[in-house]
Amino acid sequence: MIAAVHSGRKGVDMDMRNQQWLYRRIVEEAGDAIIFADHEGIVRLWNSGAEATFGYSADEALGQTLDLIIPENLRERHWTGYRRVMETGVSRYQSDMLAVPAIRKGGKRISIEFIIIPLKDPDGRMLGMASIIRDVTARWEREKELKKQIAELTASKAQRE
């Protein structure tokens, strides 16, 4: 049970229906993309953050494979890793962020960071994976520009010496 279910105020315990409502609101209103893909990699949950991040509405994304957001040159590697996690139920990206390129509707490449959450049924069989994803394109572009400026300054200093 999640510790946040009880607010600490007398008489404010949430019943199961209210908990479900709260969980749904948190997932739906999150600014980060939250996606769930089933055992086969078919998108089954696509929140408003995913709509904003990738440009596809939930209606467009649900029922599609994750290829929708994975650059073509990375798909083979992605699916190899996906199948491995589906077999083992574990991934280092449950706690370590993975930084990779992704694609938005229309083909624009973006930079994302995410963690995955392997989800199992009550008998321990893998159902699929949820991901919490953040678009870090703006930060990546700033860092790239700073690295370029540092390289230019270093080259300029070396020429003067």
BELBEL-V532878 format. One record per residue. N is the residue number from 1. PHI is phi in whole degrees, -180 to 180 (none if undefined). OMEGA is omega as a letter, one per 30 degrees, with the letter a starting at -180 (NA if undefined). Layout:
((N PHI OMEGA) (N PHI OMEGA))
This chain:
((1 none a) (2 -79 a) (3 -64 a) (4 -77 a) (5 -64 a) (6 -99 a) (7 -79 a) (8 93 l) (9 -92 a) (10 -59 l) (11 78 a) (12 -112 l) (13 -57 a) (14 -92 l) (15 -78 a) (16 -58 a) (17 -62 l) (18 -69 l) (19 -64 l) (20 -59 l) (21 -60 a) (22 -62 l) (23 -59 l) (24 -62 a) (25 -64 a) (26 -60 a) (27 -64 a) (28 -68 a) (29 -88 a) (30 -60 l) (31 -73 l) (32 -78 l) (33 -73 l) (34 -125 a) (35 -129 l) (36 -122 l) (37 -119 a) (38 -75 a) (39 -54 a) (40 -92 a) (41 83 l) (42 -90 a) (43 -69 l) (44 -118 l) (45 -141 a) (46 -148 a) (47 -85 a) (48 -65 l) (49 -65 l) (50 -68 l) (51 -59 a) (52 -68 a) (53 -70 a) (54 -107 l) (55 85 l) (56 -97 l) (57 -71 l) (58 -59 l) (59 -60 l) (60 -75 a) (61 -87 a) (62 -62 a) (63 90 l) (64 -93 l) (65 -81 l) (66 -66 l) (67 -56 l) (68 -54 a) (69 -120 a) (70 -101 l) (71 -56 a) (72 -54 a) (73 -69 a) (74 -108 a) (75 -64 a) (76 -59 l) (77 -62 l) (78 -58 a) (79 -68 l) (80 -62 l) (81 -66 a) (82 -61 l) (83 -62 l) (84 -63 l) (85 -67 l) (86 -65 l) (87 -78 a) (88 -97 a) (89 78 a) (90 -135 l) (91 -155 l) (92 -67 a) (93 -84 l) (94 -74 a) (95 -125 l) (96 -91 l) (97 -70 l) (98 -107 l) (99 -109 a) (100 -148 l) (101 -78 l) (102 -140 l) (103 -127 l) (104 -94 l) (105 -54 a) (106 94 l) (107 95 l) (108 -68 l) (109 -81 l) (110 -132 l) (111 -106 a) (112 -129 l) (113 -126 a) (114 -157 l) (115 -120 l) (116 -117 l) (117 -129 l) (118 -66 a) (119 -115 a) (120 -116 l) (121 -78 a) (122 -59 l) (123 -91 l) (124 89 l) (125 -84 l) (126 -66 l) (127 -96 a) (128 160 a) (129 -136 l) (130 -99 l) (131 -134 l) (132 -112 a) (133 -125 l) (134 -125 l) (135 -77 a) (136 -116 a) (137 -57 a) (138 -62 l) (139 -65 l) (140 -61 l) (141 -67 l) (142 -63 l) (143 -64 l) (144 -62 l) (145 -65 l) (146 -62 l) (147 -62 l) (148 -63 l) (149 -64 l) (150 -63 l) (151 -62 l) (152 -65 l) (153 -65 l) (154 -64 l) (155 -65 l) (156 -63 a) (157 -65 l) (158 -63 l) (159 -69 a) (160 -76 a) (161 -89 NA))
